[in-house]
Amino acid sequence: MRLLTILTVVAALCAAGNLAAQERNVPDSLAGKAKIKEDAAQAVALKRVPGTVESVALAKSGKTRLVYTFKVQRTGRTGLTDVLVNANTGKVITVRRESTKGKSTAHRSS
């Protein structure tokens, strides 16, 4: 029983370490202008592309559009998938898979 408790604690600490290792580039000046918060946008991205978020960034696209970019490591696949979520509407703009060969494929949402 004690071994099970120790293993559970170790697993929880490893999971917390993975969350802390997530790269984050979300300036406060832009985050205040976004209508959709980061955690809600992340939920939308993970619903579209299940996996683990490796990094997140918030940037302007054009003159007025704010976009969250989530790099997601899909379960059981190599390479990362970029999921772009509109920070004002919460809709997925594009899903772009980065292959290990350096090419990427894009899927636009309508």
MIMI-311157 format. One line per field, with one value per residue (C-alpha): residue number from 1; x, y, z. Coordinates in steps of 0.02 Angstrom, whole numbers. Example, Ala and Ser with C-alpha at 12.3 -4.5 7.8 and 13.67 -1.06 7.14 Angstrom:
BEGIN
resi: [1, 2]
px: [615, 684]
py: [-225, -53]
pz: [390, 357]
% end
This chain:
BEGIN
resi: [1, 2, 3, 4, 5, 6, 7, 8, 9, 10, 11, 12, 13, 14, 15, 16, 17, 18, 19, 20, 21, 22, 23, 24, 25, 26, 27, 28, 29, 30, 31, 32, 33, 34, 35, 36, 37, 38, 39, 40, 41, 42, 43, 44, 45, 46, 47, 48, 49, 50, 51, 52, 53, 54, 55, 56, 57, 58, 59, 60, 61, 62, 63, 64, 65, 66, 67, 68, 69, 70, 71, 72, 73, 74, 75, 76, 77, 78, 79, 80, 81, 82, 83, 84, 85, 86, 87, 88, 89, 90, 91, 92, 93, 94, 95, 96, 97, 98, 99, 100, 101, 102, 103, 104, 105, 106, 107, 108, 109, 110]
px: [0, 142, 225, 62, 53, 233, 205, 49, 143, 288, 167, 79, 244, 299, 134, 152, 329, 264, 137, 269, 382, 254, 327, 218, 230, 74, 111, 0, -35, -114, -195, -297, -368, -418, -603, -566, -450, -302, -373, -536, -440, -331, -485, -548, -378, -368, -545, -495, -324, -311, -139, -20, 11, 197, 188, 67, 87, -29, 6, -78, -126, -157, -215, -347, -355, -276, -227, -174, -53, -45, 89, 12, 102, -29, -38, 49, 116, 281, 299, 194, 28, -5, -183, -226, -375, -454, -436, -594, -715, -639, -650, -512, -434, -310, -238, -63, 36, 225, 301, 473, 528, 512, 352, 188, 9, -127, -313, -418, -579, -730]
py: [0, 119, 83, 126, 292, 334, 292, 400, 549, 527, 519, 677, 769, 715, 775, 942, 957, 930, 1069, 1187, 1147, 1216, 1362, 1518, 1678, 1777, 1963, 2043, 2190, 2074, 1955, 2100, 2135, 1954, 1916, 1729, 1681, 1567, 1416, 1424, 1437, 1291, 1185, 1225, 1179, 1015, 970, 989, 906, 792, 784, 883, 1069, 1100, 1290, 1434, 1607, 1755, 1877, 2002, 1940, 2086, 2250, 2192, 2002, 1918, 1736, 1603, 1476, 1310, 1182, 1013, 846, 721, 558, 419, 532, 614, 799, 943, 1012, 1200, 1248, 1431, 1495, 1667, 1757, 1859, 1724, 1564, 1478, 1372, 1463, 1334, 1165, 1139, 980, 994, 836, 772, 800, 989, 1002, 1052, 1023, 1150, 1124, 1282, 1292, 1365]
pz: [0, 42, -126, -216, -123, -167, -350, -354, -279, -402, -550, -491, -473, -648, -721, -632, -700, -877, -855, -790, -938, -1060, -1156, -1141, -1242, -1198, -1168, -1036, -1152, -1280, -1155, -1086, -1259, -1295, -1267, -1249, -1107, -1135, -1043, -1143, -1307, -1253, -1219, -1396, -1471, -1375, -1423, -1606, -1588, -1435, -1356, -1245, -1266, -1284, -1305, -1325, -1399, -1423, -1564, -1679, -1852, -1968, -1893, -1770, -1754, -1603, -1623, -1499, -1572, -1480, -1522, -1481, -1470, -1529, -1435, -1531, -1670, -1709, -1741, -1677, -1735, -1735, -1689, -1717, -1616, -1638, -1470, -1500, -1560, -1491, -1660, -1735, -1883, -1945, -1899, -1969, -1943, -1942, -2014, -1968, -2149, -2134, -2235, -2158, -2207, -2168, -2143, -2139, -2043, -2127]
% end
